[in-house]
Amino acid sequence: MSEHITVTGGAGFLGSHLCDKLVALGHEVLCVDNYFTGLRANIRQLLDNPNFEALRHDVTYPLNIETDQIYNLACPASPIHYQFDPVQTTKTSVHGAINVLGLAKRTRAKIMQASTSEVYGDPEVHPQVESYWGRVNPIGPRACYDEGKRCAETLFFDYHKQHDLEIKVVRIFNTYGPRMAENDGRVVSNFIVQALKGEDITIYGDGSQTRSFCYVDDMIDGFIAMMETDKSCTGPVNLGNPGEYSIAELAENIISLCGTRSRIVYRPLPQDDPRQRCPDISLAKEALGWEPRVPLKDGLRETIGYFRRQLDMR
């Protein structure tokens, strides 16, 4: 059944892939984005589709539309971008949540919050389970994002309890794939661009810190599976790939796949950078019937191909 679906942050990395999938499924999709980190190029392939519409709008201001479902993805997600204007980052998470929840309350729309594994901070529990409350520095350089997302989760559950709103909350772990921004400072895009340019690959810390890397197509399938659950499944639910790799292993994989002679150089680890990050996805398997399918090397090949085309276009 076709729905009217709103995707905030719809011109971003994850949002544009979600818009693609929802339009392909036959829904009418409104992409809402202020283009701070989103790009019109990410949604160019949809602009002539009669089931797709793009609206330039900042979610820190109220949105007056009609909709059946809302995916709230609006917020810069990489440290370079979210630390550029930390006050605005917090406003996007907090005021943005209030505004989209107000919209959902008026229209009785089902609404999903794209939260983050950053709510766990630098965790003492490994792998991270949804019941873990986290270890976040509330006044550190990452707090505008970490605490903004934690507050957004609070607002979602309070609207659910107070106004009987149908909510979904997913906690996204590291995701990669085509349409990542070249300059966003995330480890996969950094390493690939450095390798393709034949530059040194920069590792912050000693490279032993670990991450899990989920390919974007798998993540989008997780979003839609979560939205399709019944009212009793509010989350939060971890979405990510439980395969755990050290940053040094990731760098070596990318050097090999790019066929480059890049050397690895080491720099100091930034403040509050987590030492370990890996999801326990038992709940996602049970409640959504979801788990990632794309192996890291296959996803990296697709992503390297994307960045190679981007660099060749210059």
Backbone as CSV, one residue per row, in Angstrom:
resi,resn,N_x,N_y,N_z,CA_x,CA_y,CA_z,C_x,C_y,C_z
1,MET,0.838,-1.199,0.000,0.000,0.000,0.000,0.874,1.251,0.000
2,SER,0.576,2.167,-0.921,1.367,3.390,-1.058,1.088,4.348,0.099
3,GLU,2.156,4.934,0.636,2.041,5.899,1.741,2.683,7.221,1.332
4,HIS,2.278,8.296,2.011,2.977,9.578,1.908,4.064,9.580,2.990
5,ILE,5.323,9.558,2.563,6.428,9.403,3.513,7.351,10.613,3.441
6,THR,7.686,11.159,4.608,8.605,12.292,4.718,9.949,11.798,5.243
7,VAL,11.027,12.201,4.563,12.384,11.857,5.007,13.126,13.159,5.277
8,THR,13.359,13.484,6.555,14.167,14.664,6.864,15.638,14.269,6.742
9,GLY,16.435,15.193,6.225,17.820,14.834,5.895,17.876,13.950,4.660
10,GLY,16.860,14.078,3.802,16.693,13.164,2.675,17.699,13.318,1.555
11,ALA,18.470,14.412,1.537,19.500,14.582,0.503,20.882,14.195,1.022
12,GLY,20.930,13.658,2.227,22.210,13.219,2.786,22.582,11.829,2.317
13,PHE,23.664,11.303,2.867,24.179,9.981,2.502,23.114,8.905,2.717
14,LEU,22.663,8.724,3.951,21.658,7.698,4.222,20.290,8.097,3.683
15,GLY,19.929,9.357,3.850,18.598,9.816,3.452,18.325,9.632,1.979
16,SER,19.322,9.897,1.130,19.098,9.777,-0.318,18.914,8.317,-0.721
17,HIS,19.657,7.409,-0.098,19.464,5.981,-0.375,18.081,5.520,0.098
18,LEU,17.641,6.055,1.238,16.307,5.718,1.735,15.234,6.227,0.778
19,CYS,15.392,7.470,0.289,14.422,8.011,-0.683,14.365,7.134,-1.934
20,ASP,15.527,6.717,-2.435,15.569,5.823,-3.606,14.731,4.573,-3.368
21,LYS,14.951,3.956,-2.208,14.291,2.673,-1.923,12.777,2.865,-1.750
22,LEU,12.382,3.925,-1.046,10.952,4.154,-0.811,10.210,4.467,-2.100
23,VAL,10.820,5.263,-2.991,10.203,5.553,-4.292,10.092,4.262,-5.109
24,ALA,11.149,3.447,-5.075,11.138,2.172,-5.810,10.032,1.244,-5.301
25,LEU,9.681,1.378,-4.017,8.621,0.554,-3.426,7.225,1.112,-3.727
26,GLY,7.171,2.262,-4.421,5.881,2.800,-4.851,5.285,3.859,-3.944
27,HIS,6.068,4.365,-2.986,5.547,5.383,-2.071,5.722,6.790,-2.655
28,GLU,4.937,7.732,-2.140,5.141,9.149,-2.455,6.049,9.733,-1.384
29,VAL,7.169,10.279,-1.810,8.228,10.657,-0.869,8.502,12.158,-0.929
30,LEU,8.514,12.783,0.242,8.933,14.179,0.382,10.283,14.196,1.075
31,CYS,11.296,14.688,0.377,12.639,14.843,0.933,12.768,16.251,1.504
32,VAL,13.064,16.344,2.804,13.220,17.635,3.479,14.685,17.782,3.875
33,ASP,15.343,18.842,3.411,16.771,19.007,3.700,17.144,20.481,3.599
34,ASN,18.055,20.933,4.458,18.525,22.325,4.348,19.845,22.410,3.571
35,TYR,20.359,21.265,3.133,21.563,21.170,2.309,22.820,21.685,3.018
36,PHE,22.861,21.550,4.336,24.107,21.868,5.046,25.153,20.799,4.741
37,THR,24.771,19.540,4.873,25.663,18.459,4.443,25.047,17.631,3.317
38,GLY,23.730,17.713,3.131,23.087,17.013,2.013,23.397,17.697,0.692
39,LEU,23.236,16.953,-0.402,23.551,17.472,-1.739,22.406,17.173,-2.697
40,ARG,22.069,18.154,-3.534,21.062,17.890,-4.570,21.530,16.791,-5.513
41,ALA,22.836,16.681,-5.686,23.377,15.625,-6.561,22.974,14.238,-6.067
42,ASN,22.790,14.083,-4.756,22.419,12.773,-4.202,21.001,12.354,-4.571
43,ILE,20.143,13.336,-4.897,18.744,13.025,-5.226,18.400,13.396,-6.673
44,ARG,19.437,13.730,-7.458,19.202,14.186,-8.837,18.400,13.149,-9.633
45,GLN,18.688,11.865,-9.397,18.036,10.788,-10.148,16.543,10.683,-9.835
46,LEU,16.081,11.372,-8.777,14.676,11.295,-8.367,13.868,12.538,-8.747
47,LEU,14.540,13.610,-9.128,13.869,14.908,-9.245,12.749,14.922,-10.295
48,ASP,12.857,14.092,-11.327,11.812,14.060,-12.360,10.749,12.997,-12.083
49,ASN,10.881,12.291,-10.966,9.904,11.242,-10.650,8.658,11.878,-10.032
50,PRO,7.477,11.592,-10.576,6.257,12.226,-10.054,5.931,11.846,-8.604
51,ASN,6.520,10.765,-8.103,6.272,10.356,-6.712,7.283,10.940,-5.732
52,PHE,8.125,11.868,-6.222,9.172,12.434,-5.362,9.111,13.954,-5.391
53,GLU,9.315,14.540,-4.219,9.354,16.001,-4.110,10.453,16.380,-3.126
54,ALA,11.171,17.458,-3.431,12.230,17.942,-2.547,11.854,19.311,-2.001
55,LEU,12.032,19.491,-0.698,11.708,20.752,-0.022,12.924,21.219,0.769
56,ARG,13.403,22.438,0.466,14.499,23.008,1.261,13.911,23.560,2.558
57,HIS,14.306,22.985,3.675,13.742,23.371,4.963,14.678,22.918,6.075
58,ASP,14.791,23.731,7.110,15.587,23.404,8.292,14.642,22.921,9.387
59,VAL,14.881,21.706,9.905,13.938,21.125,10.868,13.941,21.828,12.222
60,THR,14.872,22.769,12.433,14.796,23.539,13.676,13.614,24.511,13.645
61,TYR,12.956,24.606,12.484,11.717,25.377,12.350,10.567,24.398,12.080
62,PRO,9.362,24.705,12.559,8.222,23.787,12.362,7.930,23.528,10.886
63,LEU,7.363,22.366,10.620,7.055,21.931,9.266,5.557,21.633,9.202
64,ASN,4.859,22.290,8.285,3.408,22.139,8.206,3.033,21.421,6.913
65,ILE,2.992,20.093,6.978,2.666,19.274,5.821,1.729,18.154,6.271
66,GLU,1.263,17.355,5.323,0.491,16.154,5.639,1.351,14.935,5.295
67,THR,1.337,13.929,6.148,2.204,12.762,5.927,1.689,11.562,6.717
68,ASP,2.040,10.370,6.242,1.672,9.127,6.934,2.818,8.574,7.773
69,GLN,4.049,8.785,7.299,5.230,8.291,7.991,6.329,9.346,7.923
70,ILE,7.162,9.367,8.966,8.306,10.295,8.992,9.545,9.511,9.400
71,TYR,10.591,9.641,8.588,11.919,9.160,8.978,12.751,10.402,9.317
72,ASN,13.147,10.540,10.580,13.899,11.737,10.979,15.403,11.453,10.951
73,LEU,16.029,11.830,9.831,17.470,11.606,9.650,18.252,12.916,9.663
74,ALA,17.587,14.031,9.971,18.235,15.337,9.829,19.224,15.593,10.964
75,CYS,20.506,15.595,10.643,21.567,16.010,11.569,22.909,15.661,10.943
76,PRO,23.865,16.595,10.949,25.204,16.222,10.474,25.748,15.081,11.335
77,ALA,26.376,14.095,10.692,26.751,12.882,11.425,28.256,12.658,11.524
78,SER,29.053,13.514,10.904,30.503,13.320,11.005,31.098,14.421,11.885
79,PRO,32.138,14.091,12.652,32.696,15.072,13.603,33.070,16.401,12.965
80,ILE,33.653,16.393,11.771,34.047,17.653,11.125,32.830,18.560,10.959
81,HIS,31.713,17.998,10.536,30.525,18.811,10.290,29.765,19.130,11.569
82,TYR,29.609,18.171,12.471,28.804,18.493,13.651,29.551,19.354,14.652
83,GLN,30.894,19.365,14.598,31.664,20.235,15.486,31.859,21.631,14.901
84,PHE,31.503,21.821,13.622,31.648,23.131,12.978,30.767,24.168,13.668
85,ASP,29.549,23.771,14.036,28.604,24.662,14.718,27.872,23.828,15.764
86,PRO,28.532,23.579,16.912,27.959,22.639,17.879,26.594,23.064,18.420
87,VAL,26.350,24.364,18.557,25.047,24.822,19.044,23.959,24.436,18.040
88,GLN,24.234,24.668,16.751,23.246,24.318,15.725,23.049,22.800,15.645
89,THR,24.117,22.027,15.879,23.998,20.565,15.884,23.035,20.115,16.977
90,THR,23.206,20.676,18.181,22.301,20.319,19.286,20.879,20.748,18.972
91,LYS,20.726,21.945,18.400,19.381,22.418,18.026,18.733,21.484,17.002
92,THR,19.529,21.013,16.042,18.981,20.132,15.006,18.441,18.853,15.626
93,SER,19.186,18.293,16.582,18.718,17.070,17.239,17.526,17.331,18.151
94,VAL,17.596,18.406,18.937,16.583,18.620,19.981,15.370,19.377,19.429
95,HIS,15.582,20.593,18.900,14.460,21.332,18.317,13.884,20.560,17.131
96,GLY,14.768,19.939,16.354,14.299,19.148,15.209,13.383,18.027,15.651
97,ALA,13.777,17.316,16.715,12.924,16.235,17.236,11.578,16.780,17.693
98,ILE,11.595,17.896,18.414,10.335,18.488,18.896,9.421,18.834,17.713
99,ASN,10.016,19.389,16.657,9.195,19.804,15.506,8.630,18.617,14.737
100,VAL,9.437,17.584,14.502,8.907,16.437,13.750,7.936,15.631,14.613
101,LEU,8.175,15.590,15.911,7.225,14.907,16.803,5.899,15.670,16.863
102,GLY,5.972,16.990,16.860,4.746,17.797,16.808,3.969,17.533,15.527
103,LEU,4.695,17.405,14.407,4.068,17.084,13.130,3.408,15.703,13.191
104,ALA,4.131,14.732,13.755,3.582,13.370,13.875,2.355,13.352,14.779
105,LYS,2.392,14.141,15.840,1.248,14.206,16.762,0.006,14.750,16.047
106,ARG,0.204,15.796,15.227,-0.942,16.404,14.527,-1.490,15.479,13.457
107,THR,-0.592,14.817,12.698,-1.033,14.001,11.562,-1.248,12.537,11.944
108,ARG,-0.872,12.170,13.195,-0.922,10.773,13.657,-0.052,9.877,12.784
109,ALA,1.075,10.424,12.353,2.015,9.668,11.523,2.883,8.761,12.395
110,LYS,3.262,7.648,11.828,4.278,6.789,12.441,5.637,7.475,12.203
111,ILE,6.516,7.496,13.212,7.747,8.276,13.088,8.946,7.503,13.614
112,MET,10.043,7.558,12.844,11.274,6.868,13.232,12.395,7.862,13.449
113,GLN,13.105,7.710,14.553,14.277,8.530,14.855,15.542,7.757,14.515
114,ALA,16.371,8.370,13.670,17.698,7.813,13.396,18.632,8.264,14.512
115,SER,18.747,7.426,15.538,19.702,7.702,16.602,21.043,7.081,16.220
116,THR,21.916,6.921,17.164,23.301,6.591,16.829,23.952,5.748,17.909
117,SER,24.935,4.985,17.516,25.755,4.251,18.487,26.541,5.201,19.383
118,GLU,26.638,6.480,18.982,27.363,7.458,19.804,26.674,7.673,21.152
119,VAL,25.407,7.262,21.285,24.756,7.385,22.600,25.450,6.498,23.632
120,TYR,26.218,5.510,23.181,26.946,4.640,24.104,28.284,5.246,24.527
121,GLY,28.726,6.316,23.834,29.987,6.965,24.175,31.161,6.022,24.015
122,ASP,32.110,6.094,24.952,33.265,5.193,24.980,32.882,4.047,25.911
123,PRO,32.352,2.934,25.363,31.593,1.986,26.186,32.434,1.082,27.074
124,GLU,31.853,0.743,28.242,32.458,-0.250,29.140,31.868,-1.627,28.885
125,VAL,30.796,-1.712,28.080,30.129,-2.970,27.755,30.405,-3.285,26.289
126,HIS,30.805,-4.532,26.006,31.173,-4.868,24.629,30.756,-6.293,24.308
127,PRO,30.073,-6.549,23.185,29.495,-5.547,22.283,28.363,-4.789,22.966
128,GLN,27.920,-3.691,22.346,26.932,-2.830,22.989,25.518,-3.380,22.788
129,VAL,24.790,-3.470,23.895,23.386,-3.892,23.866,22.506,-2.673,24.159
130,GLU,21.251,-2.750,23.713,20.353,-1.593,23.839,20.093,-1.202,25.290
131,SER,20.225,-2.135,26.210,19.958,-1.835,27.622,21.104,-1.085,28.290
132,TYR,22.254,-0.974,27.604,23.406,-0.253,28.176,23.168,1.257,28.089
133,TRP,23.375,1.966,29.195,23.050,3.399,29.247,24.142,4.303,28.673
134,GLY,25.332,3.774,28.495,26.370,4.563,27.840,27.307,5.280,28.787
135,ARG,28.385,5.780,28.204,29.431,6.496,28.945,29.862,7.690,28.087
136,VAL,29.112,8.769,28.219,29.287,9.938,27.360,29.783,11.116,28.191
137,ASN,30.756,11.858,27.655,31.220,13.087,28.294,30.271,14.223,27.886
138,PRO,29.477,14.762,28.825,28.462,15.751,28.436,29.020,17.119,28.078
139,ILE,30.318,17.348,28.326,30.900,18.663,27.990,32.092,18.529,27.047
140,GLY,32.269,17.361,26.445,33.383,17.148,25.522,33.074,17.648,24.121
141,PRO,34.041,17.540,23.209,33.866,18.064,21.847,32.837,17.297,21.018
142,ARG,32.505,16.069,21.422,31.520,15.274,20.685,30.120,15.385,21.288
143,ALA,29.998,16.120,22.414,28.748,16.111,23.183,27.576,16.716,22.415
144,CYS,27.841,17.691,21.542,26.737,18.313,20.796,25.980,17.262,19.991
145,TYR,26.687,16.287,19.485,26.062,15.204,18.718,25.558,14.106,19.646
146,ASP,26.449,13.607,20.533,26.091,12.489,21.414,24.887,12.835,22.294
147,GLU,24.982,13.964,22.998,23.918,14.340,23.930,22.675,14.828,23.187
148,GLY,22.862,15.446,22.017,21.704,15.837,21.209,20.874,14.631,20.819
149,LYS,21.549,13.566,20.400,20.841,12.345,20.012,20.223,11.656,21.227
150,ARG,20.896,11.690,22.368,20.337,11.090,23.578,19.055,11.833,23.977
151,CYS,19.095,13.165,23.893,17.911,13.956,24.231,16.782,13.687,23.241
152,ALA,17.117,13.527,21.960,16.087,13.227,20.962,15.391,11.905,21.299
153,GLU,16.162,10.904,21.719,15.550,9.634,22.134,14.583,9.861,23.302
154,THR,15.015,10.664,24.277,14.147,10.977,25.419,12.830,11.579,24.949
155,LEU,12.916,12.556,24.040,11.715,13.217,23.537,10.798,12.229,22.815
156,PHE,11.390,11.348,22.026,10.568,10.368,21.303,9.792,9.489,22.285
157,PHE,10.466,9.014,23.319,9.772,8.134,24.258,8.774,8.895,25.128
158,ASP,9.052,10.156,25.423,8.083,10.944,26.183,6.839,11.255,25.357
159,TYR,7.004,11.566,24.072,5.841,11.768,23.196,5.049,10.471,23.068
160,HIS,5.749,9.347,23.020,5.079,8.049,22.937,4.214,7.802,24.179
161,LYS,4.814,8.065,25.346,4.093,7.797,26.604,2.983,8.827,26.848
162,GLN,3.265,10.095,26.520,2.327,11.162,26.857,1.220,11.320,25.815
163,HIS,1.554,11.055,24.539,0.592,11.323,23.460,0.243,10.072,22.646
164,ASP,0.691,8.915,23.107,0.401,7.649,22.422,0.843,7.685,20.958
165,LEU,1.994,8.306,20.717,2.539,8.385,19.365,3.212,7.069,19.004
166,GLU,3.058,6.645,17.750,3.723,5.414,17.306,5.146,5.762,16.869
167,ILE,6.107,5.401,17.705,7.503,5.766,17.461,8.351,4.526,17.183
168,LYS,9.471,4.767,16.488,10.512,3.773,16.253,11.851,4.467,16.467
169,VAL,12.752,3.840,17.200,14.090,4.415,17.416,15.129,3.367,17.036
170,VAL,16.012,3.730,16.093,17.121,2.843,15.734,18.436,3.530,16.093
171,ARG,19.386,2.745,16.541,20.733,3.249,16.849,21.677,2.749,15.770
172,ILE,22.149,3.676,14.954,22.936,3.355,13.763,24.417,3.256,14.140
173,PHE,25.028,2.144,13.759,26.477,1.992,13.890,27.125,2.353,12.550
174,ASN,28.451,2.486,12.560,29.191,2.977,11.388,28.661,2.388,10.084
175,THR,28.279,3.274,9.175,27.725,2.878,7.881,28.544,3.537,6.781
176,TYR,28.719,2.826,5.680,29.552,3.340,4.590,28.920,2.954,3.260
177,GLY,29.387,3.594,2.192,28.885,3.260,0.863,28.930,4.467,-0.052
178,PRO,28.474,4.308,-1.296,28.409,5.433,-2.233,27.602,6.595,-1.656
179,ARG,28.016,7.802,-2.040,27.430,9.084,-1.617,27.929,9.557,-0.262
180,MET,28.820,8.820,0.380,29.505,9.428,1.529,30.221,10.678,1.026
181,ALA,30.312,11.704,1.863,31.017,12.921,1.468,32.526,12.695,1.566
182,GLU,33.220,13.162,0.548,34.676,12.982,0.500,35.374,13.666,1.671
183,ASN,34.810,14.791,2.124,35.496,15.620,3.128,34.873,15.503,4.514
184,ASP,34.146,14.408,4.783,33.404,14.386,6.046,34.213,13.860,7.227
185,GLY,35.437,13.442,6.976,36.310,13.053,8.090,36.023,11.670,8.638
186,ARG,35.108,10.910,8.033,34.843,9.557,8.527,35.917,8.606,7.996
187,VAL,36.147,7.564,8.744,37.340,6.762,8.501,37.315,6.071,7.136
188,VAL,36.192,5.524,6.704,36.156,4.810,5.424,36.421,5.768,4.266
189,SER,35.710,6.892,4.227,35.905,7.841,3.130,37.309,8.450,3.178
190,ASN,37.802,8.773,4.373,39.165,9.299,4.504,40.183,8.361,3.882
191,PHE,40.132,7.092,4.308,41.132,6.121,3.861,41.045,5.895,2.351
192,ILE,39.814,5.774,1.822,39.656,5.507,0.393,40.184,6.665,-0.439
193,VAL,39.816,7.889,-0.075,40.254,9.059,-0.853,41.778,9.201,-0.774
194,GLN,42.350,9.021,0.426,43.809,9.091,0.550,44.489,8.021,-0.305
195,ALA,43.947,6.799,-0.272,44.550,5.704,-1.044,44.455,5.961,-2.540
196,LEU,43.288,6.408,-3.014,43.118,6.651,-4.447,44.002,7.789,-4.944
197,LYS,44.313,8.725,-4.072,45.195,9.837,-4.451,46.673,9.486,-4.254
198,GLY,46.923,8.268,-3.717,48.305,7.861,-3.470,48.937,8.570,-2.291
199,GLU,48.112,9.144,-1.427,48.624,9.860,-0.253,48.817,8.899,0.918
200,ASP,49.520,9.385,1.945,49.632,8.606,3.175,48.250,8.427,3.787
201,ILE,48.001,7.255,4.367,46.747,7.009,5.078,46.956,7.340,6.548
202,THR,46.096,8.224,7.066,46.246,8.743,8.419,45.396,7.952,9.394
203,ILE,46.059,7.313,10.355,45.355,6.624,11.434,45.533,7.441,12.709
204,TYR,44.418,7.746,13.363,44.457,8.465,14.636,44.481,7.433,15.759
205,GLY,45.523,7.497,16.605,45.752,6.470,17.608,46.688,5.419,17.046
206,ASP,46.735,4.251,17.690,47.668,3.206,17.245,47.036,2.219,16.271
207,GLY,45.761,2.442,15.917,45.099,1.573,14.949,44.455,0.344,15.549
208,SER,44.587,0.173,16.877,44.006,-1.024,17.508,42.542,-0.813,17.871
209,GLN,42.062,0.448,17.873,40.655,0.692,18.193,39.779,0.042,17.122
210,THR,38.609,-0.440,17.530,37.779,-1.226,16.613,36.473,-0.518,16.271
211,ARG,35.970,-0.851,15.087,34.660,-0.391,14.622,34.000,-1.540,13.862
212,SER,32.691,-1.429,13.694,31.965,-2.352,12.817,31.437,-1.508,11.664
213,PHE,31.454,-2.071,10.457,31.126,-1.302,9.266,29.977,-1.961,8.516
214,CYS,28.861,-1.228,8.409,27.651,-1.750,7.772,27.464,-1.066,6.419
215,TYR,27.263,-1.856,5.369,27.055,-1.283,4.040,25.680,-0.617,3.977
216,VAL,25.601,0.471,3.237,24.418,1.333,3.249,23.138,0.591,2.844
217,ASP,23.205,-0.316,1.869,21.991,-1.025,1.442,21.400,-1.852,2.583
218,ASP,22.284,-2.485,3.366,21.822,-3.254,4.520,21.142,-2.342,5.536
219,MET,21.744,-1.172,5.785,21.186,-0.243,6.768,19.790,0.226,6.356
220,ILE,19.621,0.565,5.072,18.320,1.039,4.590,17.264,-0.053,4.738
221,ASP,17.634,-1.295,4.441,16.708,-2.409,4.659,16.292,-2.492,6.128
222,GLY,17.244,-2.214,7.034,16.947,-2.214,8.466,15.960,-1.123,8.852
223,PHE,16.139,0.076,8.278,15.199,1.177,8.546,13.772,0.766,8.181
224,ILE,13.627,0.237,6.971,12.287,-0.080,6.470,11.685,-1.239,7.264
225,ALA,12.509,-2.216,7.609,12.026,-3.332,8.434,11.545,-2.829,9.789
226,MET,12.260,-1.856,10.362,11.855,-1.291,11.649,10.532,-0.544,11.517
227,MET,10.393,0.249,10.459,9.161,1.018,10.278,7.957,0.102,10.071
228,GLU,8.189,-1.087,9.543,7.076,-2.004,9.250,6.674,-2.870,10.442
229,THR,7.384,-2.761,11.577,6.999,-3.543,12.759,5.709,-2.986,13.354
230,ASP,5.071,-3.782,14.214,3.816,-3.320,14.803,4.078,-2.285,15.901
231,LYS,3.007,-1.745,16.424,3.090,-0.607,17.344,3.884,-0.920,18.606
232,SER,3.920,-2.199,18.989,4.600,-2.564,20.239,6.117,-2.465,20.136
233,CYS,6.651,-2.450,18.908,8.114,-2.401,18.723,8.561,-0.951,18.565
234,THR,8.923,-0.345,19.677,9.374,1.049,19.650,10.888,1.158,19.513
235,GLY,11.623,0.107,19.916,13.069,0.212,20.032,13.421,0.754,21.403
236,PRO,14.635,1.247,21.586,15.668,1.358,20.555,16.185,0.003,20.100
237,VAL,16.544,-0.048,18.806,17.114,-1.260,18.207,18.438,-0.890,17.542
238,ASN,19.478,-1.651,17.868,20.777,-1.473,17.212,20.704,-1.933,15.765
239,LEU,21.203,-1.108,14.843,21.384,-1.520,13.450,22.846,-1.311,13.087
240,GLY,23.504,-2.380,12.723,24.916,-2.306,12.355,25.407,-3.689,12.014
241,ASN,26.635,-3.752,11.565,27.241,-5.041,11.223,28.103,-5.498,12.391
242,PRO,27.812,-6.675,12.960,28.565,-7.110,14.135,29.991,-7.571,13.832
243,GLY,30.364,-7.603,12.541,31.756,-7.914,12.206,32.653,-6.787,12.698
244,GLU,33.632,-7.098,13.535,34.453,-6.070,14.183,35.856,-6.069,13.579
245,TYR,36.323,-4.881,13.201,37.640,-4.737,12.578,38.414,-3.635,13.285
246,SER,39.707,-3.827,13.415,40.532,-2.730,13.911,40.705,-1.709,12.779
247,ILE,41.001,-0.481,13.154,41.206,0.573,12.155,42.410,0.229,11.279
248,ALA,43.423,-0.396,11.858,44.588,-0.815,11.073,44.206,-1.858,10.025
249,GLU,43.339,-2.814,10.402,42.857,-3.827,9.435,42.094,-3.165,8.295
250,LEU,41.239,-2.190,8.635,40.479,-1.476,7.610,41.428,-0.801,6.625
251,ALA,42.457,-0.125,7.141,43.417,0.567,6.280,44.112,-0.414,5.344
252,GLU,44.519,-1.559,5.870,45.209,-2.563,5.046,44.286,-3.112,3.965
253,ASN,43.012,-3.354,4.303,42.035,-3.809,3.309,41.878,-2.805,2.175
254,ILE,41.784,-1.532,2.532,41.569,-0.488,1.521,42.804,-0.324,0.647
255,ILE,43.997,-0.360,1.233,45.233,-0.275,0.442,45.283,-1.414,-0.573
256,SER,44.927,-2.608,-0.113,44.944,-3.785,-0.994,43.929,-3.646,-2.122
257,LEU,42.694,-3.246,-1.804,41.632,-3.149,-2.808,41.871,-2.006,-3.799
258,CYS,42.532,-0.943,-3.338,42.822,0.191,-4.222,44.070,-0.049,-5.063
259,GLY,44.893,-1.035,-4.665,46.138,-1.298,-5.383,47.092,-0.121,-5.328
260,THR,47.148,0.535,-4.172,47.958,1.746,-4.015,49.232,1.449,-3.232
261,ARG,50.166,2.384,-3.283,51.404,2.249,-2.516,51.385,3.149,-1.269
262,SER,50.197,3.571,-0.866,50.081,4.471,0.287,50.714,3.860,1.532
263,ARG,51.387,4.716,2.282,51.938,4.295,3.578,50.935,4.671,4.662
264,ILE,51.032,4.010,5.817,50.194,4.347,6.969,50.996,5.225,7.909
265,VAL,50.426,6.370,8.283,51.062,7.250,9.267,50.118,7.403,10.456
266,TYR,50.684,7.651,11.612,49.899,7.683,12.850,49.890,9.085,13.454
267,ARG,48.725,9.479,13.960,48.536,10.772,14.613,47.860,10.530,15.965
268,PRO,47.893,11.516,16.887,47.265,11.310,18.205,45.765,11.079,18.092
269,LEU,45.230,10.260,18.994,43.797,9.958,19.040,43.029,11.170,19.557
270,PRO,41.943,11.584,18.881,41.164,12.735,19.376,40.514,12.441,20.729
271,GLN,40.201,13.514,21.471,39.554,13.379,22.779,38.213,12.659,22.658
272,ASP,37.969,11.732,23.595,36.696,11.005,23.729,36.401,10.068,22.555
273,ASP,37.401,9.773,21.733,37.194,8.834,20.638,37.039,7.430,21.217
274,PRO,35.948,6.712,20.905,35.732,5.399,21.527,36.797,4.384,21.131
275,ARG,37.205,3.552,22.084,38.203,2.507,21.800,37.571,1.306,21.104
276,GLN,36.326,1.035,21.424,35.632,-0.108,20.830,34.220,0.291,20.440
277,ARG,33.739,-0.254,19.326,32.356,0.025,18.922,31.887,-1.144,18.078
278,CYS,30.934,-1.888,18.613,30.414,-3.047,17.902,29.012,-3.344,18.419
279,PRO,28.031,-3.535,17.535,26.658,-3.748,18.006,26.362,-5.198,18.351
280,ASP,25.571,-5.384,19.384,24.872,-6.649,19.579,23.554,-6.491,18.820
281,ILE,23.332,-7.304,17.784,22.124,-7.134,16.961,21.098,-8.253,17.205
282,SER,21.176,-8.884,18.375,20.215,-9.950,18.691,18.776,-9.456,18.582
283,LEU,18.509,-8.240,19.063,17.155,-7.698,19.043,16.687,-7.446,17.608
284,ALA,17.573,-6.903,16.770,17.208,-6.652,15.362,16.879,-7.957,14.649
285,LYS,17.646,-8.998,14.941,17.369,-10.311,14.323,16.009,-10.833,14.759
286,GLU,15.733,-10.689,16.049,14.488,-11.247,16.603,13.267,-10.420,16.213
287,ALA,13.350,-9.099,16.394,12.173,-8.237,16.200,11.942,-7.859,14.741
288,LEU,13.021,-7.736,13.957,12.896,-7.265,12.568,13.158,-8.363,11.552
289,GLY,13.740,-9.472,11.988,14.189,-10.475,11.031,15.284,-9.935,10.139
290,TRP,16.126,-9.060,10.705,17.130,-8.336,9.910,18.532,-8.656,10.383
291,GLU,19.427,-8.817,9.438,20.864,-8.806,9.717,21.584,-8.426,8.430
292,PRO,22.773,-7.849,8.534,23.488,-7.417,7.330,23.888,-8.607,6.461
293,ARG,23.928,-8.364,5.140,24.283,-9.431,4.202,25.555,-9.129,3.408
294,VAL,25.933,-7.860,3.311,27.044,-7.484,2.424,28.374,-7.577,3.181
295,PRO,29.299,-8.459,2.739,30.610,-8.551,3.387,31.406,-7.258,3.207
296,LEU,32.313,-6.998,4.140,33.070,-5.737,4.126,33.794,-5.527,2.794
297,LYS,34.491,-6.540,2.294,35.271,-6.334,1.056,34.375,-6.012,-0.134
298,ASP,33.187,-6.641,-0.206,32.264,-6.339,-1.309,31.765,-4.899,-1.219
299,GLY,31.405,-4.475,-0.016,30.949,-3.102,0.168,32.048,-2.088,-0.102
300,LEU,33.265,-2.418,0.322,34.389,-1.509,0.069,34.660,-1.373,-1.427
301,ARG,34.540,-2.475,-2.181,34.748,-2.391,-3.641,33.761,-1.419,-4.269
302,GLU,32.476,-1.500,-3.861,31.447,-0.587,-4.390,31.778,0.866,-4.030
303,THR,32.214,1.057,-2.797,32.494,2.410,-2.311,33.736,2.984,-2.979
304,ILE,34.747,2.158,-3.151,35.963,2.594,-3.857,35.622,2.978,-5.293
305,GLY,34.770,2.172,-5.946,34.346,2.486,-7.314,33.656,3.833,-7.391
306,TYR,32.817,4.114,-6.402,32.112,5.400,-6.365,33.103,6.556,-6.244
307,PHE,34.035,6.464,-5.297,34.991,7.560,-5.101,35.941,7.689,-6.279
308,ARG,36.285,6.563,-6.921,37.155,6.637,-8.110,36.442,7.426,-9.217
309,ARG,35.145,7.174,-9.394,34.384,7.928,-10.412,34.304,9.407,-10.039
310,GLN,34.096,9.697,-8.753,34.017,11.095,-8.311,35.317,11.845,-8.591
311,LEU,36.440,11.193,-8.303,37.744,11.827,-8.501,38.079,11.963,-9.984
312,ASP,37.629,10.987,-10.793,37.905,11.047,-12.250,37.115,12.157,-12.934
313,MET,35.991,12.580,-12.326,35.149,13.609,-12.929,35.764,15.005,-12.812
314,ARG,36.851,15.130,-12.064,37.422,16.461,-11.841,38.325,16.883,-12.987
